[in-house]
């Protein structure tokens, strides 16, 4: 199942039933899990740790050294979770001394021409559409969806179940459960369709909506809105996730919608 036209370093660890198509190059410090398929002209470099049942399409480059002038050759990794698909010409750089790894979770789809820079953390069950470009140290939580041709500034955090519109310039953190669009990037409601598909109840969705009405539509500043959310809305896992995210948003969160724009 491995083409004779593949270049594999003898130190690479290749699992069972792995299929590797012609003209692919695999370096020595590489581990590839069982039942993974790797297409033609893929380059998998030192530090790659690829899970089982992954699919890596032609032209992808996994675990190249970071495009970071501070990188000094430290031994770092790129980790790809089980059942993840990486489409054509995706580039994923390995980590630096900051996090020592770049990671993509399980069952995530990375579409063609996406770039994932050093020290990025992409969660499980995410969809990253075509030609998304991430700066270093970006964090994307589970079940997030990023529209095609979006550019994500370094150190940005995108919350779980968030949906970012295609072509967005993401300069600020995007809280969980929301839709984000327009320019500059703004709150565009909650991701109610996505939440329903993932089994959230009507009560959970309504409470999430109540939280964001206070945060984004009440004309309160963030600290006053958080105080009212804490006092007026019953405790829940979703409420705690939102408050914790905002309180730890080092870059600040994206703006609210304004009809005057």
ROKOLVEX-602295 format. One line per field, with one value per atom (N, C-alpha, C): atom name; x, y, z; residue in one letter. Coordinates in pm, whole numbers. Each point is the difference from the previous one (the first is absolute). Layout:
N
atom <- CA:... .
X <- X:... .
Y <- Y:... .
Z <- Z:... .
res <- A:... .
***
This chain:
261
atom <- N:CA:C:N:CA:C:N:CA:C:N:CA:C:N:CA:C:N:CA:C:N:CA:C:N:CA:C:N:CA:C:N:CA:C:N:CA:C:N:CA:C:N:CA:C:N:CA:C:N:CA:C:N:CA:C:N:CA:C:N:CA:C:N:CA:C:N:CA:C:N:CA:C:N:CA:C:N:CA:C:N:CA:C:N:CA:C:N:CA:C:N:CA:C:N:CA:C:N:CA:C:N:CA:C:N:CA:C:N:CA:C:N:CA:C:N:CA:C:N:CA:C:N:CA:C:N:CA:C:N:CA:C:N:CA:C:N:CA:C:N:CA:C:N:CA:C:N:CA:C:N:CA:C:N:CA:C:N:CA:C:N:CA:C:N:CA:C:N:CA:C:N:CA:C:N:CA:C:N:CA:C:N:CA:C:N:CA:C:N:CA:C:N:CA:C:N:CA:C:N:CA:C:N:CA:C:N:CA:C:N:CA:C:N:CA:C:N:CA:C:N:CA:C:N:CA:C:N:CA:C:N:CA:C:N:CA:C:N:CA:C:N:CA:C:N:CA:C:N:CA:C:N:CA:C:N:CA:C:N:CA:C:N:CA:C:N:CA:C:N:CA:C:N:CA:C:N:CA:C:N:CA:C:N:CA:C:N:CA:C:N:CA:C:N:CA:C:N:CA:C:N:CA:C:N:CA:C:N:CA:C:N:CA:C:N:CA:C:N:CA:C:N:CA:C:N:CA:C:N:CA:C:N:CA:C:N:CA:C:N:CA:C:N:CA:C:N:CA:C:N:CA:C:N:CA:C:N:CA:C:N:CA:C:N:CA:C:N:CA:C:N:CA:C:N:CA:C:N:CA:C:N:CA:C:N:CA:C:N:CA:C:N:CA:C:N:CA:C:N:CA:C:N:CA:C:N:CA:C:N:CA:C:N:CA:C:N:CA:C:N:CA:C:N:CA:C:N:CA:C:N:CA:C:N:CA:C:N:CA:C:N:CA:C:N:CA:C:N:CA:C:N:CA:C:N:CA:C:N:CA:C:N:CA:C:N:CA:C:N:CA:C:N:CA:C:N:CA:C:N:CA:C:N:CA:C:N:CA:C:N:CA:C:N:CA:C:N:CA:C:N:CA:C:N:CA:C:N:CA:C:N:CA:C:N:CA:C:N:CA:C:N:CA:C:N:CA:C:N:CA:C:N:CA:C:N:CA:C:N:CA:C:N:CA:C:N:CA:C:N:CA:C:N:CA:C:N:CA:C:N:CA:C:N:CA:C:N:CA:C:N:CA:C:N:CA:C:N:CA:C:N:CA:C:N:CA:C:N:CA:C:N:CA:C:N:CA:C:N:CA:C:N:CA:C:N:CA:C:N:CA:C:N:CA:C:N:CA:C:N:CA:C:N:CA:C:N:CA:C:N:CA:C:N:CA:C:N:CA:C:N:CA:C:N:CA:C:N:CA:C:N:CA:C:N:CA:C:N:CA:C:N:CA:C:N:CA:C:N:CA:C:N:CA:C:N:CA:C:N:CA:C:N:CA:C:N:CA:C:N:CA:C:N:CA:C:N:CA:C:N:CA:C:N:CA:C:N:CA:C:N:CA:C:N:CA:C:N:CA:C:N:CA:C:N:CA:C:N:CA:C:N:CA:C:N:CA:C:N:CA:C:N:CA:C:N:CA:C:N:CA:C:N:CA:C:N:CA:C:N:CA:C:N:CA:C:N:CA:C:N:CA:C:N:CA:C:N:CA:C:N:CA:C:N:CA:C:N:CA:C:N:CA:C:N:CA:C:N:CA:C:N:CA:C:N:CA:C:N:CA:C:N:CA:C:N:CA:C:N:CA:C:N:CA:C:N:CA:C:N:CA:C:N:CA:C:N:CA:C:N:CA:C:N:CA:C:N:CA:C:N:CA:C:N:CA:C:N:CA:C:N:CA:C:N:CA:C:N:CA:C:N:CA:C:N:CA:C:N:CA:C:N:CA:C:N:CA:C:N:CA:C:N:CA:C:N:CA:C:N:CA:C:N:CA:C:N:CA:C:N:CA:C .
X <- 82:-82:85:132:92:71:-14:59:152:63:146:61:-84:47:-8:-15:-4:137:40:125:-34:33:-29:130:31:119:-16:107:-13:-42:17:-39:-148:-69:-141:-81:-101:-86:-135:-25:-119:-91:-127:-94:-47:-96:-54:-98:-2:-96:8:116:19:24:-67:16:69:109:77:20:-47:5:136:28:133:44:132:70:-21:-40:-9:131:36:124:-34:56:-25:134:20:126:9:112:29:-81:-13:-70:-150:-63:-140:-70:-124:-84:-134:-44:-126:-85:-124:-87:-60:-60:-60:-109:-10:-111:-4:110:7:34:-59:29:73:110:80:14:-45:-2:137:1:124:60:131:73:-23:-23:-10:139:30:126:-32:49:-23:136:25:133:14:123:30:-95:-41:-90:-145:-36:-141:-47:-116:-65:-143:-26:-127:-79:-126:-84:-47:-93:-51:-116:-16:-112:-9:115:4:9:-33:16:76:110:84:13:-51:-13:125:12:122:44:132:62:10:-57:7:142:36:130:-27:37:-31:128:3:109:127:-15:116:42:126:47:-80:-18:-85:54:-90:36:9:90:15:149:40:142:62:-84:53:30:-48:20:149:48:145:29:-90:27:-43:-77:-45:-84:3:-74:-147:-83:-142:-81:-132:-85:-117:-59:-132:-85:-114:-83:-135:-35:-126:-83:-123:-85:-61:-55:-63:-115:-18:-114:-5:112:6:38:-60:28:71:109:80:2:-60:-17:123:-16:113:76:132:91:-13:-53:0:143:35:130:-22:65:-9:142:39:135:6:113:13:21:-5:3:136:0:123:9:97:19:-122:-88:-118:-90:-45:-88:61:107:73:-78:-119:-78:-101:-35:-118:-93:-129:-85:-134:-49:-133:-70:-124:-70:-54:-89:-61:-120:-19:-120:-18:110:-2:30:-63:21:75:118:81:-3:-67:-17:123:-3:117:60:132:79:-4:-50:4:143:37:128:-24:57:-5:140:23:135:43:122:59:-82:-8:-62:-151:-63:-146:-59:-117:-74:-140:-29:-132:-68:-124:-68:-57:-88:-67:-124:-32:-126:-13:112:-2:-7:-46:7:71:114:78:-6:-70:-27:122:-15:113:72:133:87:-10:-34:10:147:41:137:5:74:11:140:9:127:36:117:45:-85:-3:-58:-153:-65:-146:-58:-113:-73:-141:-42:-136:-61:-106:-59:-89:-44:-77:-124:-29:-122:-8:108:-3:4:-60:-1:56:105:64:-21:-65:-28:125:-8:115:59:132:78:0:-27:12:146:37:134:-11:73:-11:131:-8:118:62:131:69:-58:-2:-49:-152:-73:-147:-54:-110:-70:-142:-41:-136:-69:-115:-66:-73:-38:-67:-136:-33:-129:-18:106:-11:6:-58:4:44:111:57:-26:-55:-36:123:-18:109:56:129:66:19:-13:10:145:19:127:-20:59:-27:114:-24:104:-22:-123:-37:-53:-8:-53:-150:-41:-140:-58:-96:-54:-72:-22:-67:-146:-49:-142:-51:85:-49:27:-66:35:73:102:78:10:-22:7:22:-10:15:145:24:133:-14:60:80:-88:65:-72:-88:-128:-99:-90:-64:-101:-116:-41:-109:-105:-16:-96:70:-78:59:-13:83:3:-108:-125:-111:-17:20:-15:106:124:106:-24:-49:-26:-112:-105:-108:52:83:55:84:58:87:-71:-133:-78:-28:29:-36:-152:-51:-145:-43:-130:-55:32:-9:30:146:91:141:25:-59:19:-59:-118:-62:86:59:84:126:61:116:-38:-117:-47:-21:-52:-19:133:100:133:52:-11:58:-85:-129:-81:54:31:55:139:80:138:9:-79:20:-113:-118:-114:-57:56:-56:61:102:73:76:22:83:145:95:139:19:112:19:-7:64:2:-140:-79:-137:-87:19:-77:32:127:39:-60:-5:-59:-148:-73:-142:-22:84:-10:20:99:29:-116:-64:-107:-137:-27:-137:-27:104:-19:45:-85:30:131:63:125:-17:96:2:141:24:132:26:-104:18:30:-74:27:142:44:136:105:-27:95:14:-112:3:73:-37:63:149:38:141:79:-59:66:25:-103:13:100:-5:92:145:23:137:39:-78:26:111:121:116:-2:-55:-6:-130:-89:-132:-90:-131:-94:-46:-51:-49:-115:-25:-99:-141:-98:-140:-49:-115:-62:-50:21:-53:-72:-126:-78:51:90:50:118:56:114:-40 .
Y <- -122:122:127:-18:114:-6:104:2:-9:-69:-3:135:93:134:100:-54:83:0:115:9:3:-108:-11:-22:88:-19:-128:-77:-128:15:117:19:36:29:37:-120:27:-105:5:-103:-6:-110:33:-96:-103:-80:-106:58:-62:33:146:59:137:-4:86:8:132:-9:119:0:106:11:50:-9:34:144:15:129:75:-73:57:-23:97:-8:2:-96:-9:-2:97:15:-103:6:-103:9:120:16:20:-105:5:-126:17:-113:14:-108:0:-116:28:-101:-94:-106:-103:58:-62:25:142:70:135:-7:91:10:131:-9:118:5:111:14:30:32:27:135:8:126:66:-80:51:-3:100:4:2:-103:-11:6:108:31:-37:16:-40:65:-80:47:-30:-58:-29:-122:13:-109:-8:-92:-6:-120:22:-103:-104:-81:-109:50:-67:23:146:65:135:-9:111:11:130:-13:116:7:105:9:60:-12:39:143:15:131:54:-70:49:-10:94:-1:7:-106:-14:7:89:12:62:92:81:90:46:88:129:63:120:116:83:126:108:-22:85:26:126:34:-34:-20:-36:-150:-79:-144:-33:-83:-29:-149:-74:-141:-94:46:-88:-116:-114:-117:14:22:22:-91:3:-94:69:-77:29:-123:15:-115:10:-108:-8:-112:29:-97:-102:-105:-108:53:-62:24:143:68:136:-3:90:10:132:-10:117:4:101:4:59:23:31:126:-12:113:72:-67:56:0:105:5:17:-86:4:1:109:13:-55:-56:-52:112:-36:99:63:95:62:-21:65:-15:48:79:51:-112:-85:-113:-135:1:-121:-87:41:-78:87:-43:47:-119:17:-118:25:-105:-4:-120:19:-105:-112:-77:-114:43:-75:16:144:63:138:2:91:17:129:-14:116:5:98:4:59:-6:28:139:6:123:72:-65:61:-3:104:4:8:-95:-2:23:114:40:-67:29:-58:27:-102:10:24:-24:7:-127:14:-112:2:-100:-14:-120:17:-102:-114:-76:-114:47:-73:21:141:61:132:-13:106:10:131:-13:117:2:95:0:46:0:22:133:-7:117:87:-60:71:11:117:22:40:-77:25:47:109:37:-97:19:-88:13:-108:-2:16:-20:7:-124:18:-112:0:-115:-18:-118:25:-102:-96:-107:-107:53:-63:22:139:75:129:-20:94:-1:133:-5:122:6:105:15:23:-35:6:139:2:121:97:-50:84:7:113:21:22:-81:3:50:112:63:-91:12:-81:24:-105:-2:12:2:6:-134:8:-118:2:-110:-15:-109:32:-88:-117:-96:-121:33:-73:12:137:79:128:-23:92:-5:136:1:123:6:110:18:-5:-48:-3:138:7:125:94:-50:86:30:118:38:-8:-101:-29:56:118:70:-13:-31:-11:-140:-37:-131:-9:-119:-26:-94:47:-82:-126:-97:-123:20:-87:-14:108:91:114:-16:84:22:135:5:123:35:126:44:149:52:142:45:128:58:138:29:-95:-112:-111:-118:30:-42:37:-119:12:-98:1:-120:-12:-99:-13:-94:-125:-92:-125:-106:-101:-105:-104:44:-84:-125:9:-118:-104:44:-92:-62:79:-53:-105:25:-99:-130:11:-120:-82:66:-70:-37:13:-53:95:129:96:15:9:15:145:17:135:87:-58:76:46:-88:38:111:-13:100:134:-3:125:68:-78:62:62:-70:57:131:3:123:112:-34:100:60:-86:49:101:-34:88:125:-7:123:104:-46:92:47:-92:36:95:-29:71:96:-15:80:93:0:81:139:28:127:22:-109:7:-24:54:-38:-144:-59:-143:-35:78:-33:7:102:10:-114:-34:-110:-131:-25:-123:-6:114:5:-36:54:-32:-146:-52:-141:-89:34:-80:2:116:16:-45:12:-17:-131:-69:-122:-121:-101:-121:-64:-65:-67:-119:-20:-114:-15:-114:-23:98:31:93:141:44:133:7:-102:-1:3:-71:-1:139:68:134:98:2:94:-27:-127:-34:41:-19:39:150:78:146:52:-54:46:-32:-98:-39:42:90:43:105:-44:91:107:-33:98:81:-31:60:-73:13:-70:89:-64:76:91:99:101:-52:78:-32:63:-45:54:142:85:136:34:41:37:128:71:126:-21:-124:-25:-5 .
Z <- 0:0:0:2:-8:-134:-80:-133:7:-94:-6:-37:-42:-37:115:122:120:66:57:76:149:71:143:76:94:83:82:17:73:146:59:140:18:-110:11:48:82:54:-72:-80:-83:54:27:56:-102:42:-85:-102:-118:-106:-42:11:-49:-150:-73:-144:-34:-74:-38:-150:-65:-145:-48:-133:-52:28:5:5:132:102:135:73:87:78:148:74:144:73:89:73:113:75:99:129:55:127:-25:-52:-40:50:47:39:-71:-65:-75:49:40:58:-103:49:-84:-92:-120:-93:-56:10:-57:-149:-77:-143:-27:-75:-34:-152:-58:-145:-59:-127:-73:39:-12:18:135:102:137:63:83:73:150:69:144:68:73:50:147:51:137:100:98:105:-24:-115:-30:78:62:72:-52:-89:-71:51:33:59:-99:43:-84:-88:-113:-91:-46:-13:-57:-152:-66:-145:-28:-73:-32:-152:-58:-145:-65:-134:-70:29:11:13:141:98:138:53:87:69:149:71:142:82:97:99:-56:-95:-41:115:-2:107:-2:117:9:-82:-46:-64:108:91:118:17:-6:7:134:102:132:11:-93:6:-10:91:4:-9:-65:-25:110:98:107:-57:68:-44:42:-97:26:-91:16:-74:-69:-91:-55:25:68:35:-70:-70:-74:60:42:65:-96:56:-78:-85:-117:-89:-55:2:-54:-147:-78:-143:-28:-74:-39:-152:-58:-145:-71:-130:-86:42:0:17:134:100:136:54:74:68:150:77:146:56:64:56:142:37:136:101:128:105:23:92:48:150:62:144:79:-62:71:47:-92:35:-33:-75:-41:-97:-37:-95:-73:-118:-71:-8:32:2:-67:-65:-60:61:45:74:-87:58:-67:-85:-109:-83:-48:-32:-49:-150:-71:-143:-26:-59:-39:-153:-57:-145:-69:-134:-83:25:-9:5:134:101:134:53:76:70:150:72:147:51:63:39:130:41:120:125:85:132:-4:-115:-6:60:61:56:-63:-81:-62:65:44:78:-81:64:-62:-75:-109:-74:-56:-32:-63:-152:-66:-145:-33:-66:-42:-152:-58:-143:-81:-131:-91:24:-3:-2:124:114:127:38:47:42:147:79:143:34:78:59:112:58:107:126:78:135:1:-113:-5:68:71:60:-56:-54:-51:75:74:85:-80:67:-63:-72:-113:-79:-63:-1:-68:-152:-73:-146:-47:-83:-50:-151:-48:-142:-82:-127:-90:-15:-22:-25:117:119:120:44:57:54:150:77:146:59:71:60:106:16:101:139:80:139:13:-109:10:51:74:53:-54:-63:-51:79:60:93:-66:82:-49:-59:-106:-70:-65:-10:-70:-151:-74:-147:-52:-75:-52:-150:-47:-140:-90:-122:-97:-29:-25:-32:117:122:118:36:57:61:151:61:141:84:59:77:150:39:141:28:127:38:-32:-41:-36:105:80:110:-50:88:-39:-38:-88:-37:-93:-48:-78:-149:-78:-139:-7:-86:-15:-147:-32:-139:-10:-122:-31:18:-31:15:61:118:78:57:33:43:121:-8:100:32:114:41:-99:-45:-97:48:131:56:50:53:46:-109:8:-101:31:-7:46:-84:-131:-85:35:13:38:137:94:134:-3:-78:-11:-59:-101:-63:97:97:96:128:2:110:114:-16:104:7:121:18:-26:-18:-18:121:119:122:3:-38:-4:-102:-117:-105:43:62:46:106:89:102:-61:-95:-69:-66:-61:-65:102:116:106:45:12:40:-102:-127:-102:-25:29:-6:99:121:100:-38:-54:-33:-118:-105:-127:-37:55:-47:105:120:108:10:-80:1:131:76:120:-39:77:-23:48:-35:23:148:85:142:61:-38:51:-53:-128:-57:69:28:69:140:65:134:-4:-99:-12:-39:-89:-38:121:80:119:99:13:101:-49:-130:-49:-72:-43:-79:82:3:79:-43:95:-28:-93:-88:-92:-54:-61:-61:-112:-78:-112:50:102:56:55:72:56:-110:-109:-112:-61:-18:-59:92:128:93:13:11:11:-122:-118:-125:-2:31:-8:103:119:105:-32:-86:-36:-142:-60:-138:0:-20:8:-108:-117:-109:3:93:0:-98:20:-86:-115:-105:-116:42:-79:30:-19:51:-24:-129:-43:-121:25:-99:9:-129:9:-119:-65:70:-53:-94:-6:-85:-147 .
res <- X:X:X:X:X:X:X:X:X:X:X:X:X:X:X:X:X:X:X:X:X:X:X:X:X:X:X:X:X:X:X:X:X:X:X:X:X:X:X:X:X:X:X:X:X:X:X:X:X:X:X:X:X:X:X:X:X:X:X:X:X:X:X:X:X:X:X:X:X:X:X:X:X:X:X:X:X:X:X:X:X:X:X:X:X:X:X:X:X:X:X:X:X:X:X:X:X:X:X:X:X:X:X:X:X:X:X:X:X:X:X:X:X:X:X:X:X:X:X:X:X:X:X:X:X:X:X:X:X:X:X:X:X:X:X:X:X:X:X:X:X:X:X:X:X:X:X:X:X:X:X:X:X:X:X:X:X:X:X:X:X:X:X:X:X:X:X:X:X:X:X:X:X:X:X:X:X:X:X:X:X:X:X:X:X:X:X:X:X:X:X:X:X:X:X:X:X:X:X:X:X:X:X:X:X:X:X:X:X:X:X:X:X:X:X:X:X:X:X:X:X:X:X:X:X:X:X:X:X:X:X:X:X:X:X:X:X:X:X:X:X:X:X:X:X:X:X:X:X:X:X:X:X:X:X:X:X:X:X:X:X:X:X:X:X:X:X:X:X:X:X:X:X:X:X:X:X:X:X:X:X:X:X:X:X:X:X:X:X:X:X:X:X:X:X:X:X:X:X:X:X:X:X:X:X:X:X:X:X:X:X:X:X:X:X:X:X:X:X:X:X:X:X:X:X:X:X:X:X:X:X:X:X:X:X:X:X:X:X:X:X:X:X:X:X:X:X:X:X:X:X:X:X:X:X:X:X:X:X:X:X:X:X:X:X:X:X:X:X:X:X:X:X:X:X:X:X:X:X:X:X:X:X:X:X:X:X:X:X:X:X:X:X:X:X:X:X:X:X:X:X:X:X:X:X:X:X:X:X:X:X:X:X:X:X:X:X:X:X:X:X:X:X:X:X:X:X:X:X:X:X:X:X:X:X:X:X:X:X:X:X:X:X:X:X:X:X:X:X:X:X:X:X:X:X:X:X:X:X:X:X:X:X:X:X:X:X:X:X:X:X:X:X:X:X:X:X:X:X:X:X:X:X:X:X:X:X:X:X:X:X:X:X:X:X:X:X:X:X:X:X:X:X:X:X:X:X:X:X:X:X:X:X:X:X:X:X:X:X:X:X:X:X:X:X:X:X:X:X:X:X:X:X:X:X:X:X:X:X:X:X:X:X:X:X:X:X:X:X:X:X:X:X:X:X:X:X:X:X:X:X:X:X:X:X:X:X:X:X:X:X:X:X:X:X:X:X:X:X:X:X:X:X:X:X:X:X:X:X:X:X:X:X:X:X:X:X:X:X:X:X:X:X:X:X:X:X:X:X:X:X:X:X:X:X:X:X:X:X:X:X:X:X:X:X:X:X:X:X:X:X:X:X:X:X:X:X:X:X:X:X:X:X:X:X:X:X:X:X:X:X:X:X:X:X:X:X:X:X:X:X:X:X:X:X:X:X:X:X:X:X:X:X:X:X:X:X:X:X:X:X:X:X:X:X:X:X:X:X:X:X:X:X:X:X:X:X:X:X:X:X:X:X:X:X:X:X:X:X:X:X:X:X:X:X:X:X:X:X:X:X:X:X:X:X:X:X:X:X:X:X:X:X:X:X:X:X:X:X:X:X:X:X:X:X:X:X:X:X:X:X:X:X:X:X:X:X:X:X:X:X:X:X:X:X:X:X:X:X:X:X:X:X:X:X:X:X:X:X:X:X:X:X .
***
